[in-house]
Amino acid sequence: MTDAQVVVYPGADLLAAACAARLVTRLVDVQAAKGSASVVLTGGGTGIAILEQLRRSPARDAVDWSRLDVYWGDERFLPAGDPERNETQARAALLDHVPVDPARVHAMAASDGEFGEDAEAAEAAAAAYAEVLAGRAVPEDHGPVPAFDVLMLGLGGEGHTASIFPSSPAVYETRRPVVAVRNSPKPPPTRVSLTLPAIRRANEVWLVTTGEAKADAVALALAGAGEVQLPVAGARGSRRTLWLLDRSAASKLGRVYQPPLS
Ligand SMILES: O=C1O[C@H](COP(=O)(O)O)[C@@H](O)[C@H](O)[C@H]1O
């Protein structure tokens, strides 16, 4: 993964605030150039902290929220409003506080929704989300997934990203953009996730994480580990891949990535 850029911040709070500022800048620039923009949100502690910082930032008003498409990289297949759903957390952190167009907020289905809770429900939810993506793709995207402007991802200490876990069926998926995930090693067991081929349709992929528990996975991914054992190693954007880390998450990288001592 030679073309990835790495930015290391002194701490988790500063990283979240800086990522929020970076996101405002990127979305404003894209809207100025194209009229509208798209962002794919991640769940997890760092991803939600970024949204909270964005809510608190006066600069958030620079974004035209009505001209933004919001997607998710993965979802925990739980009832609507469940506090563990990535959508619930993103709404509380940001989306309920800014004038987004509800029709452009593309949440993945809930387990008490139209597809029900049975064994096939998560598969149906994944297929439905693939249809949503296909419906939003334009000819210039050259495929059934939009070329997302910014796609943010967290990661697990064992190397999962979105809900693509090491050596799981999702990491081998080459055809479908969205899959159901069963028996996730991290609760809840049933999830819906973009696949690596869909993630790689994004113009920019931002990998955001903090804490020492992520340091091995970060170092291995940047050293070129294989994506089957370490799915996050397969996450990259078509134009840019950015790793946004705090010092702890970056602590096992070589000196080249370390910030100067202060
Ligand atoms: O379950 C999930 O976890 C990962 C990482 O979360 P973190 O709290 O350890 O940073 C997240 O990227 C993913 O979206 C989420 O569903």
The ligand as an ORCA input file, in Angstrom:
! r2SCAN-3c Opt
* xyz 0 1
  O     -18.575     -2.548     14.893
  C     -17.965     -1.708     14.293
  O     -16.672     -1.442     14.669
  C     -15.745     -0.798     13.826
  C     -14.610     -0.216     14.693
  O     -15.160      0.416     15.831
  P     -14.253      1.041     17.005
  O     -15.224      1.522     18.044
  O     -13.361     -0.062     17.519
  O     -13.453      2.142     16.405
  C     -16.422      0.225     12.943
  O     -15.526      0.672     11.980
  C     -17.666     -0.381     12.262
  O     -18.313      0.578     11.454
  C     -18.623     -0.834     13.309
  O     -19.789     -1.433     12.785
*
